[in-house]
Amino acid sequence: MKKAYYYLLTLFLCTSGVFAQETSKEPQIVIEDRVNQDQQLQKPYVIMISIDGFRHDYIDKHQAKFLDKLANQGVQAKSLIPSYPSVTFPNHYTLVTGLYPGNHGLTGNNIYDKKMNERYSLGNAAQVRNPQWYGGTPLWVLAEKAGMLSACYYWPGSEAPIQGILPTYYYQYSEKTDMQDRIQAVEDWLNLPELERPHFITFYLPHVDHAGHGFGPDATQTYQAVQFVDKSIENLVSTVNKTGLDVNYVIVSDHGMLEIDQDDLLSFPLEADPQELTLVTNGTLMNIFVKDPDRVDYWLSQINNAANPLHMKAYRSEDLPAHFNYGGENDKFDRVGDIVITAKAPYYFTNRSFPASHGYDPVEVEQMNGIFIGFGPAFNSQQKVESFSNVEVYSIVANILGLPIDGSIDGSDAIAKKVLKN
């Protein structure tokens, strides 16, 4: 979603020190002839907000006063632990499916599917909108199947007809629309007549991630981005309050941010033979698909012999650390490579130097962890909880909306029972 855009925003920040005001509105897409079923009319409302790249310590570090206020009034986790790899599309989709990346299909921002013999990347609009890449039942699909309307102001997967279903109201991803217009769209949704009003809404903010990549987690520009999203969320909440509806807010981030080593940039440690290997790079890991199954051990040995063990390590996919929940039994769509090379923080697979990124083991590298704040009538008040995995967020939202979960998930309802009033 974001990689193709953050360089332009970074250039603007460098030259002006403020955030760009977008120049035009993207059209809303509406699926016609849908209404809330009678049993859904009295259900609660949830706005799920993602602040991309918002590290677990940014509220204090960058003085996000409004987020701090919400956290102190509602529920705040010590941190939200992303799934491996801690990158954008896999974790956004985990948040709305309750499944680990290997089990919902988005195994990276860049993916290869050997059955389809096709590649997916977050910058490829045709593939982003292709439902074949998406498993599980995202929350907007769960709601729509139950006769509850949903709306997405951006979220990975929301532009694809997953299980043949799109949100009733949604936008194709763009960064052209002014923030106030986005907030106005949410107000307009909540002011619709009951039959047409969405009960589940997603809202996505890319600014902190852009600044973190472009300047690093400690930079003035990242502080400015945190201030911008903090004020934007304050404006959103204030605007929604005017509707008079009791709205619950689930505020999350997909991952954190870490300064990377810019002197020793990583690459595949051998001469890659395209007749034998297909390589898919995701910054902190490489998925290696070996065309001859009998040659996997050979290539694994060759890679580890050639690699600097201080920088990277290669595994058979089934031998990855168990807490990754990635590969082996957690590879429903066979999109994890036969061999997976993992970078050790702060090293990174890239051919150009830039300040910071993410994707590392979120258990070993605390800077990968994000935030969870729950605020509204469904949540307990003034509650702090320990860090928990982002596969648990799905059940929290489904419980608030009173939606029975459709199919198996990797999360549970343990955190939902702890943080919700009922």
N, C-alpha and C positions, 0 to 999 in steps of 0.2 A: 504493500500500500504506500509506504512512505519513501522507500529508498530512492525512487526516481525524482523525488521532490526536494529532499533536504539540502542538496547542494545549492539550489537556487535561493532557498530561504537563508542558508548560511551566508551566501554572498551578500544578500540584502542586509543581514545583521552586521556583517563586517563594515559595510559602507555607511549604514545609518544608525545603528545601535538601537533601533526600535523594530516593532513587528510590522510586516507588510499588511496593508489593507487590501484585501482582495477586490477584484474589479467587477465581478459579475456573479449572478446567481445561477446555480445549476438547477434544472427543472426537477421538481418532485415527481416520482413515479407512483401512481396509485393503482392498485388492483381493484377493479370495480366489482360491485355487487356483493360485497362482504359486509356483514354486520355482526356485532357481538350477539351470541346466543343468550337467551334469557338468564341461564344459570351463571353467566359471567358478568352480568351488569353490575352486581354489587361487590365484585372482587376488588382487591386493592390495586394500586398503581405502583409500578417500579420503573425508575429511570436508572439504567446501568451506565455509568460513566467510566470510560477508560482514558487514563492519562499515560500515553505511550512513553516508556522510558523513565517513569517517575520512580526513582530509587527509594528504598524504604526509609532512608534518613533525610530526604529532601524537605520534609515539612519543617523540621528544626533547622537544618543546614541553610535553607534558602527562605526561611521565615514566611511560610505559607499560612498566614494568620486565619483565613477563613476555613481552610481545611483543618487546621488545628482546632478551631472552634467546633466544627462538626464532629471531629474525632472525640473530643472531650464530652460532647453531649450524647453521642451515640456509642457505637461499638468500634473499637480500633484493635486490629491485630498488630502484634510486634512487627510482623512482616508477612507478606504473601509470597510463598515460595513457588516460583514458576516451575513448569515441567521442562525436562531436558529435550531438546536444546532451548535455552532461554532466549529465544528470538520471537519476533512479532507475530507472524501469522499462526504458527503452531500454538502459541499461548493464548492469543485472542480466541482461537477456535476451541481450545481446551476450556476456557472460561465459560463458554456458552454450550458446551456439550458434556462436561464432566468426564471427558475421556483423555487419556494420554495421547500425545501426538501420533505415535505409531498405530493407535487404535482408532483414531478418527481420520487418519490419512494424510494430514499436513505435517510431514516429518521434517520440514524446514521451510525457509522462505524460497528455497530452490529445491525442486524435487524431480526425480526421474521415476517413471513407472514403466517397468520392462514389459509388462503385459500389453499396455497400450503403446509402448515405445514412444512416449511423449514426455516432454518436460513442462513443469509448472514453475513459474516465477511470479513474484508479487507485482512485477511490472508488466506482465502479459495479460491484458484485459480479457482476451478471449478465454484463456485458461482460468483466470480468476472467476469468470462467470460460468464455467463448465461444471455442472453438478457431479460429474464422475469423480472429481477429486475429493469430495466431501462425504465422510461417513458420519454416523451418529445423528442425533436429533437436536439441532440448535434450539435455543429457547424460543425464538420467534416461530419456528416450525411447531414446537411443542404447543405453544399458545394457539396458533392458527388451527391446528388439528383438533383442539378442544373447543373451537368456536370463540376464541378470544383474539381480538385484533392486536396487531403489533406494528411498531414503526422503528426504522433504523436510520439514524443520521450517521451512517458509516459504521461498519464492523466487518472484518474479514469473513467472507462467506455469505454476507447478506445480499449480494448481487446475483447469486446463483440459485436456480430453482431446486433446492435440496428436497428430495422426496417429492419433487414436482411443486413445491410450495415456496413462494416468496413472501416477505413481509407485506402487509397491506399497504403501508406507506414506506418508501425508501428513496435514497439518493445514490446514484453512482458516484464513486469516490472522486473527489476533486478538492483542491485547496483554493478555489476561486471565490468561494462564498464568504462574505464577511461574518465574523462570529456573532454579531448581533442578529443577523438574519437567521443564523442557525438556531439561536435561542428563541427567536420569534416563531420559528417553525414548530418547536416543541410546545410553546404556549398555544399556538393555533390548533395543534393536535388535541391538547387537553381541553380546549374550548369547544370542540366538536360536540354535537348531540351524543347522548349516551350510547346509542346504537352504533355510532361511527367512531367512537373515541378509543384509541389504543390504550391498553393497560400495561403493556411492556414496551419500553422505549430504550434504544441504545444511543449513546452519544460519545463521539471519539475526538480526542484532542492530541495532535501529533507534535506540538510545539516543543515540549521538553526533550523528547527524543531527538528531534532535529538539532537542538542546541547542544545536547550532550555529545552527539557524534561529531559535530562540527567544531566544538571548542573544549569539551571535557566536562566532567561533573562538577569541578570546582570553579568554573569560569563565570565571569560577570554575566555573559550572555545566557548561561543556564539559569542563573538567579533571575534574570529578566523573564525568561520563559516560564519559570515557576510562578513568578508574580502575575504574569499574564493569565495563565490557566486558573490560578487561585481566584483572581478577580472575575474571570469568565464564569466559573462555577458559582461564585457569589451572585453574579447577575442572573444566572440561570435559576438558582433557588429562589431569589427574590421575585423573578418573573413568574415562576410556577406558583408561588404562594398567592399571587393575585387570582388564580383560578378558584381558590377555595377548596381544592381537592386535597385529601390526605395522601401525599406521595412519599414513597420510600426511595431512598437513594442508596445504590450500591456503587461505591467508588473504588476502582481497582487500577492497577497497572500490570502490564504484561511482563515486565522485567526491569532490572536496574541498569547500571552503566559502570564501566571500568576503564581507566586509562590503559591503553595498550602499548606494548613495546614497539616503537616506531623504527628501531634500528635493525632488528632481526625479523623481517617479515617472512612469513612461512609460505612455502609452496610444496607441491607434491615432491617427495624426496628422490624420485626416480624419473627416468625418461618414460612417460606414459605411452603404452602401446594401445592405440584405439581399437585394434583388432582383438585385443584381449580384455581391455578395461574401459568402463564408463565411469567418469569422475563427476561428482556433484559437490560443489563447495558451498559451505554455509558459514564461513568466517572462522568459527571455533571448531568446526569438524568438517571432515570430508567423507561422504558416502562413496565407497568404491564397489562397483558391480563387476564381478568377474564372470566372463561369458562361459568359461569352462569350469564347472563345479569342482573338477578334480585339481584345479590349479589354485584354489583359494589358499591352501596352506603355503604353497610356494610363494605366492605374492605377499602374504602376510609376513613371512620370514624375510623376504627381500625388502619390504618397506621398513620393518623394525631394524634391520641391519643398517639401512641407509640413513635412518632418521636420527636426529639428535634427541636422545631420551630426555633431556632437560626441557625440550620444546614440545614434543608430541609423542603419542603412543598409538599404535594400531591394535585393534581387537577384531576377532571374529564377532559378528553382530550378537550372537547368542552368548558371548563371554563378556559383554560390557558390564560395568558395575551394576549390581541389582537395583540400586536406588535410582538409576537413570530411568527405569521402566521404559526402555527404548531398545528395540531389537528383540530377537528371539520370540518369546510368547507375546510380547507387546509390539507386534508388527503385522497387524491384521491385513494390511493391503500390500505387504511385501515391497515396501518402499524404502526400507532401511538397507543400506548396502551390505553385501556379503562381508566386507571389511569396513570398519569405521575408524578413521583416524581422528583422535581428539587432541586439540591444542591445549597445552597447559598455560593457565593465566600467568602473565599478561600477553602471551604470544598469540598471533592471529594470521590466518591464511588470507593474504591479499597481495595485490601487486602495486599498491599505492599506499602512501603514508597518511594517516589521519589520527586525531587525538584519542578517540575512545569508542568502545563498542560493548557488546554483550554476547551471550550465547554459551557461556561457560557453565560448568556444573554448579547449580545453585546451592547445593549443600556445602560444597568445598569453598565456593567463592561467594561470601555474604553480599557483596556489592551487586549480585544479580537479583537480589530479592526486591519485590515491589511493595505496594501498599494495599490494605483493605480497610475501608471505612463503611460501616452500615449506619444509616441515619433515617429515622422516620418512625411512624406509629407501630410498625411491626417489630422494631428492634428494641433490645434492652437499652437502658440508659446508663451512661457513664461506666461502660464495661471495657476492660482491657483483656485481651486474650493472647495466648501464645501464638507464635507463627504457625501457619498451616498451609497445606498444599492448595494450589489453585483449582484442583479437580473438585474441591468441596464447594466452590461458589455456586455451581449449577443447582445443587439441592437447596441452597439458601433461597435462591430466586424462585425456584419451583414451589417451595413451601409457602412463600409469601403469596404467590399468585394462586395457590390452591390447585396446582396442576399435577396430576399423577405422572410420574416419570415413565416415559415410553422406552422400554428396552433397558439393557444393562449399562451401567456406568462404572467408572473406576473410582469415583468418589463415594461418599456415604452421607448420611444425614446427621452425623455426630456434631459437626460444627453448627449446623442449622438449629439443632435442639439447644445448643449452648447459647446462641446469640439472639434467638427470636423469642418473643414473649409467649407465643402460643405454639 
